[in-house]
Structures are given as C-alpha cells and as structure tokens.
Amino acid sequence: MSARDDTAPVTLHLDRVPGVLGRIVHERAADYAGADPALGPARARPHRFETALSQPGLSLIAEVKRASPSQGAIAPLEPLEAARAYEAGGARAISVLTEPRHFDGTAQALRDVVGGVAVPALRKDFVVHPAMLREAAEWGASAALLMVSVLHEATAEYLHMAHHLGLDALVEVHDERELDIALAAGAPIIGVNNRDLTTLHIDLEVSPRLIRRARDAGFTGVLVAESGYRTPQDLASVRDLADAVLVGSSLAGSGDLTRAARDLMQV
Ligand SMILES: O=P(O)(O)OC[C@@H](O)[C@@H](O)c1c[nH]c2ccccc12
C-alpha cells in the first residue's frame, strides 16, 4: 500500500516510448516540466462521460481533430461549431484534441466545447504530468485520456488522480499486455486503439480482439473501439461488442459533420 503525496508525482519512464508517440510525449513532458503537480481538494465525480457511453446501442464519441501526424491538416474546424454539429448528428460525447504541435489543438477549443454543448467532453492529449489532469478539470472536461503505452505501471496512479479531480478516464490500450495493465488498474472505461501510435498503422481487427479478451476476463465496464472507422461496414466487427466508438478523421474531413455522424452510425 502506498499513501500518495500530492507533491510527489510518480516517475514516468518516457525513454521506453518508441516512434512518433515517443517524440510527442517528450515534447509534452518538456511543456509541463515546471508545472505544479498538486491536485488540490478531491471533487465529486458525476460519471457523466461513463453514463453517456452506457446508454443502449453503440455510442458515438466524435472528435474535434484539425490535424494529425498521419494525415497532416484534416480540416480547419471551428471547435464549438464542429461540436454542435456532432451533437446534432447524435454524438453522445465530444473528444477535443488539446495537443498543439501535431494535432492543432488548444485549451480554448476544449473550453469552448464544454461551454457550448450539453454532452460531456473528453480532453484528448498525451497526459504525462498531473497538472494536465488538473487543467482538464479546470477547463470543464468530463474525462481525460490516459494512455497505457505512455504511463505503463503508473496507469493506476493517474487513474486515481483523475478520479480525485472528478474526472472519468478513458484508459487506452493497443495490445494484450497493455489491456492487462488497464484491467489490473481497475479502469472502469477502456478504449482499444486500432492505431499503433508508434508506427501510425491501423488494423481494425485489434478492437474486436481485445474487447473479447476483456469480456472473457470478466470486465463489466465500458469498452470503446477507437480509430480508423470510415463507413458503417467498418463498424460491423464491433457493433455488438463495444459500448462506444471514437471517430475523428473521417467525420472531421467530411464537410458535413452532422450528416457524416448520422450516416456512419446509420441513424
Ligand atoms: O481519426 P480517427 O482514425 O477516427 O481516430 C480518432 C481517435 O481514435 C484518435 O485520434 C486517437 C486515439 N487515441 C489517441 C491518442 C492521442 C491522439 C489521438 C488519438
């Protein structure tokens, strides 16, 4: 048992993170190197993100994504306008990139979305410092992304910090080993990324495989299939397995976000 001291954040071993992902997390760690790790007092957790994804049928988390390392510029979305369009198209939550260099994200984008839509918002960033979670809570996010490929054995600690701040966490995995870490950490919401963030390669078989493994292991929480979904046919392999799907590029680049969301989910 460890009594955690808010002033002593767990050490991350970012030198183990390879490829494109490794470069981005080093940049983010440098951005927050001098930030105060204190979280402040505990807040109640309304479970808004978790509840939104637990509704019957496959829930859509639609992402405000203006650019990415794999595609470069996607679309010059105005974040609030985009989020409202997604909401009108049936999205049950909005994911907002806040990473500035590779995804053209900003804090303001998240604040604008939080203030202008009724559905919960997820801070999508490369969390490598407790201050990033404190910010997410301050900016009004309902949830934050935690990546096991970055946090490794510190995943449980970051999950506790998110919950302390009243945030749900989307704990993201890409292979069996990472899934086992997420399950051991007690994550209530697990996302399976079809994209290998070290190579940017997408394989739509990853989500059904790991979602089945989680269920076989007795996991009863929320499971999210992430990345690479462009058509209703693409969703067939997770439609009866996942609780939610996280979609960015294909919606963001469509030109008509409401229609693209409806067409993808066939509603
Ligand atoms: O644009 P796509 O292929 O629909 O993917 C969305 C989302 O899953 C992706 O943006 C993502 C998943 N995990 C991440 C971690 C960091 C940055 C981005 C991501």
PDBQT file of the ligand as one rigid body, heavy atoms in Angstrom, charges set to zero:
ROOT
HETATM    1  O1  LIG A 301      -9.119   9.911 -36.623  1.00  0.00    +0.000 OA
HETATM    2  P1  LIG A 301      -9.547   8.532 -36.286  1.00  0.00    +0.000 P 
HETATM    3  O2  LIG A 301      -8.781   7.477 -37.050  1.00  0.00    +0.000 OA
HETATM    4  O3  LIG A 301     -11.032   8.353 -36.390  1.00  0.00    +0.000 OA
HETATM    5  O4  LIG A 301      -9.144   8.299 -34.727  1.00  0.00    +0.000 OA
HETATM    6  C1  LIG A 301      -9.759   9.046 -33.692  1.00  0.00    +0.000 C 
HETATM    7  C2  LIG A 301      -9.042   8.771 -32.353  1.00  0.00    +0.000 C 
HETATM    8  O5  LIG A 301      -9.214   7.437 -32.008  1.00  0.00    +0.000 OA
HETATM    9  C3  LIG A 301      -7.561   9.131 -32.460  1.00  0.00    +0.000 C 
HETATM   10  O6  LIG A 301      -7.483  10.496 -32.722  1.00  0.00    +0.000 OA
HETATM   11  C4  LIG A 301      -6.760   8.794 -31.211  1.00  0.00    +0.000 A 
HETATM   12  C5  LIG A 301      -6.894   7.689 -30.437  1.00  0.00    +0.000 A 
HETATM   13  N1  LIG A 301      -6.022   7.704 -29.417  1.00  0.00    +0.000 N 
HETATM   14  C6  LIG A 301      -5.282   8.822 -29.498  1.00  0.00    +0.000 A 
HETATM   15  C7  LIG A 301      -4.277   9.303 -28.661  1.00  0.00    +0.000 A 
HETATM   16  C8  LIG A 301      -3.713  10.511 -28.962  1.00  0.00    +0.000 A 
HETATM   17  C9  LIG A 301      -4.105  11.222 -30.084  1.00  0.00    +0.000 A 
HETATM   18  C10 LIG A 301      -5.120  10.767 -30.925  1.00  0.00    +0.000 A 
HETATM   19  C11 LIG A 301      -5.711   9.559 -30.625  1.00  0.00    +0.000 A 
ENDROOT
TORSDOF 0
